[in-house]
Amino acid sequence: MNTTTQNRNIIIEIKDLKKSYGDNHVLNGFNMTLYEGENLVIMGKSGSGKSVMIKCLVGLERPDSGSIMVMGEKIEELDRSTLDELRTEIGFLFQGSALYDSMTVRENLEFPLRRHTKKFGVLKDTTALVMEALENVGLAHTINLMPVELSGGMKRRIALARTLILQPKIILYDEPTTGLDPITAKEILILMKSIQEKYNTSAVIITHDVDCARVISNRMILLVDGINYAEGTFNELSTSTDPKIQAFFK
C-alpha cells in the first residue's frame, strides 16, 4: 500500500472475484480496493470484464465466487431492500448520459429525489436541491430546457448533476469522456476533480482514454485476463517496461 492511501478508510474492497458465462471466464480472481476520497481508474480492453465487475459491485450480477464489501456491507449478503438503500449512496454516470428525453432538465433531476424518498423524505419543493446540483456543473440556466436542446457536453454535465443530487459517497464513471471533443472532455475532467475536492467523493472511473487516466487518477488498475494485472499511479505504470502494461499507453 502506498503512502497516499495507507491512512484512509476503505470504501470498497473486492476480493478474488470470479465470474464466468459458460466457457467464457471473464473475471478470474479480480481484486480491488477503493479508498475514501480517491479517484481510481480501471483500464482494460473491450470485453476484459470492466462492465461485469461494475454490475457485480452494485448487485446487478451475482459473482460465481469472491466477496464484495461496500462501505462495510457485504453485497452478496444483502436483501433487496437493504441493497436498494445502499445504492442511494452510489452514483452512476452512464456513458450515454441516459437522460429522459420526454422530461425537462428539472424533471430529470427531480426523478431520483422522488424515487428515493427514504433518504430525503417526501419533498414538496425540490427547487433548492435541483439548483444546487445544476450550479455544481455550471448549468443553472438550463433548468427548463429539454435534452434535445443540449449539446453532448451539456448532457454529460446534466447527467452528472443528476448523479450528485442524491449526494452519493461513491461515484462510478463509465467512459466519462467518450464521444466528446477534446475541449469538452477536458472540461468534464476538471469538473470531476472539483467534485472530488468539494465532496470528498470516492470514484471508480472506467476509461480507455489515456489522457483521462493521466488527469483524473490518483491510482490505476490495469485489468488483464480477468485479474488486476498491475496497480499504481499513472507515472508508475506508464513508465513500466512490462509489454502488457506498455500496450495501454501506446
C-alpha positions in Angstrom: 0.0 0.0 0.0 1.4 3.4 -0.9 1.7 6.3 1.5 -1.2 8.2 -0.2 -3.7 5.5 0.8 -2.4 3.9 4.0 -4.3 6.1 6.4 -7.5 6.3 4.5 -10.7 4.4 5.2 -11.6 1.6 2.7 -14.8 2.3 0.8 -14.9 -0.7 -1.5 -13.0 -3.9 -1.2 -13.3 -6.7 -3.8 -11.5 -10.0 -3.1 -10.9 -12.9 -5.5 -13.9 -12.1 -7.7 -14.7 -14.7 -10.3 -17.5 -14.7 -12.9 -18.0 -16.9 -16.0 -20.6 -17.2 -18.6 -20.3 -20.9 -19.7 -16.8 -21.4 -21.0 -16.1 -17.6 -21.1 -14.2 -16.9 -17.9 -14.5 -13.1 -17.6 -13.2 -12.4 -14.1 -10.5 -14.9 -12.8 -9.8 -13.6 -9.3 -10.1 -9.8 -9.5 -9.1 -7.8 -6.5 -9.7 -4.1 -5.9 -9.6 -1.6 -3.1 -11.0 1.9 -3.3 -10.1 4.4 -0.5 -12.0 7.3 0.8 -11.6 10.4 -1.4 -9.8 8.6 -4.1 -10.2 8.5 -7.9 -9.4 5.0 -9.0 -9.2 4.4 -12.8 -9.7 1.0 -14.2 -8.4 0.3 -17.7 -8.9 -2.8 -19.8 -9.5 -3.8 -23.4 -13.1 -4.3 -24.6 -14.5 -7.5 -23.2 -11.9 -7.6 -20.4 -14.6 -7.6 -17.7 -14.8 -4.0 -16.6 -18.6 -3.8 -17.0 -19.2 -7.2 -15.4 -17.2 -6.1 -12.4 -19.3 -2.9 -12.0 -22.5 -5.0 -12.3 -21.3 -7.3 -9.6 -20.3 -4.3 -7.5 -23.8 -2.9 -7.5 -25.6 -6.2 -7.2 -26.9 -6.4 -10.7 -24.9 -9.6 -11.3 -24.1 -12.3 -8.8 -20.4 -13.4 -8.9 -19.6 -17.1 -9.0 -17.2 -16.6 -6.0 -15.4 -14.0 -4.2 -16.5 -11.1 -1.9 -17.6 -7.5 -2.4 -17.6 -5.1 0.5 -19.1 -1.7 0.0 -18.9 0.7 3.0 -18.7 -2.2 5.4 -21.6 -4.1 3.8 -21.2 -7.5 2.0 -23.1 -7.1 -1.2 -23.8 -10.8 -1.6 -25.5 -11.0 1.8 -27.9 -8.0 1.5 -31.6 -8.4 0.9 -33.3 -6.4 -1.9 -34.5 -3.6 0.4 -31.1 -3.1 2.0 -29.3 -3.3 -1.3 -31.6 -0.6 -2.8 -30.9 1.6 0.2 -27.1 1.2 -0.2 -27.4 2.0 -3.9 -28.6 5.5 -3.0 -25.0 6.1 -1.8 -23.6 5.1 -5.2 -24.0 7.5 -8.1 -23.5 6.2 -11.7 -22.6 8.4 -14.7 -23.6 6.4 -17.8 -21.6 6.6 -21.0 -24.5 7.9 -23.0 -25.8 10.3 -20.2 -29.1 8.4 -20.2 -31.3 11.5 -19.7 -35.1 11.0 -20.2 -35.9 12.7 -23.5 -39.5 13.4 -22.5 -38.5 15.3 -19.3 -37.1 18.8 -18.8 -33.7 19.2 -17.1 -35.6 20.0 -13.9 -37.7 16.8 -14.2 -34.7 14.7 -14.9 -33.0 15.9 -11.7 -36.3 15.6 -9.7 -36.8 11.9 -10.7 -34.2 10.3 -8.3 -35.4 12.6 -5.5 -39.0 11.4 -5.9 -37.9 7.8 -6.2 -35.7 7.7 -3.2 -37.9 9.2 -0.5 -36.2 7.3 2.3 -33.1 9.5 2.0 -34.7 12.9 1.8 -38.3 12.3 2.7 -41.2 13.5 0.6 -40.1 16.9 -0.8 -42.8 19.4 -1.5 -40.3 21.7 -3.2 -37.2 20.3 -4.9 -36.0 23.6 -6.3 -33.1 24.2 -3.9 -31.6 20.8 -4.4 -32.1 21.0 -8.2 -30.5 24.4 -8.4 -27.5 23.4 -6.2 -26.8 20.3 -8.4 -27.0 22.5 -11.6 -24.8 25.2 -10.1 -22.2 22.5 -9.3 -21.9 21.7 -13.0 -22.3 25.3 -14.2 -25.7 24.9 -15.9 -28.3 26.5 -13.7 -29.7 28.3 -16.8 -30.7 25.0 -18.4 -33.3 24.1 -15.8 -36.3 24.3 -18.1 -34.7 23.0 -21.3 -35.3 19.6 -22.9 -32.4 17.2 -23.5 -32.7 17.7 -27.3 -31.8 21.4 -26.7 -28.5 20.4 -25.0 -25.1 19.7 -26.6 -23.3 16.4 -25.9 -21.1 18.0 -23.2 -24.1 19.7 -21.6 -25.9 16.4 -21.4 -22.9 14.8 -19.7 -22.9 17.6 -17.2 -26.6 17.3 -16.5 -26.2 13.6 -16.1 -23.5 14.3 -13.5 -25.8 16.8 -11.8 -28.5 14.1 -11.6 -25.9 11.8 -10.1 -24.8 14.4 -7.5 -28.3 15.3 -6.4 -28.6 12.2 -4.1 -25.3 13.3 -2.5 -23.6 9.9 -3.1 -20.5 8.8 -1.3 -19.3 6.8 -4.3 -19.5 7.7 -8.0 -19.0 5.2 -10.8 -18.0 6.8 -14.1 -18.4 4.8 -17.3 -16.2 6.2 -20.0 -16.9 9.9 -19.0 -15.0 11.5 -21.9 -16.1 9.1 -24.7 -17.7 10.9 -27.7 -16.7 14.3 -26.5 -14.4 16.8 -28.3 -11.0 17.4 -26.6 -12.0 20.8 -25.1 -15.3 19.5 -23.7 -13.6 16.3 -22.4 -11.1 18.5 -20.5 -14.0 20.5 -19.0 -15.6 17.3 -17.8 -12.4 16.1 -16.2 -11.9 19.5 -14.4 -15.5 19.2 -13.2 -14.9 15.6 -11.9 -11.8 16.8 -10.0 -13.7 19.7 -8.5 -16.4 17.4 -7.3 -13.9 15.1 -5.7 -12.3 18.0 -3.9 -15.6 19.6 -2.8 -17.5 16.5 -1.6 -14.6 14.1 -0.9 -16.3 11.5 -3.1 -14.7 8.2 -3.8 -14.8 7.2 -7.5 -14.2 4.3 -9.8 -13.6 5.5 -13.4 -13.7 3.1 -16.3 -12.0 4.5 -19.3 -10.0 3.8 -22.5 -8.8 7.4 -22.6 -5.1 7.6 -21.5 -5.4 11.4 -21.2 -8.4 11.0 -18.9 -6.4 8.5 -16.8 -3.5 10.8 -16.5 -5.5 13.8 -15.5 -8.1 12.3 -13.2 -6.5 9.2 -11.5 -5.0 9.1 -8.0 -4.3 5.4 -8.7 -4.9 2.9 -11.6 -5.7 -0.7 -12.1 -5.0 -2.5 -15.4 -7.4 -5.3 -16.0 -5.8 -8.1 -18.0 -7.0 -11.7 -18.4 -9.7 -11.2 -15.7 -7.3 -10.1 -12.9 -5.9 -6.8 -11.6 -2.7 -7.3 -13.6 -1.0 -4.1 -12.4 -1.7 -1.3 -10.0 0.0 2.0 -9.3 0.0 5.7 -10.2 -0.2 6.9 -13.8 3.6 7.7 -13.8 4.5 4.3 -12.2 2.5 2.3 -14.8 3.2 4.5 -17.9 7.0 4.1 -17.4 6.9 0.3 -16.8 8.9 -1.9 -19.2 6.4 -4.7 -19.0 5.0 -5.2 -22.6 1.5 -5.9 -21.3 1.5 -2.6 -19.4 3.2 -0.7 -22.2 0.3 -1.7 -24.5 -2.1 0.5 -22.6 0.0 3.7 -23.1 0.9 3.4 -26.8 
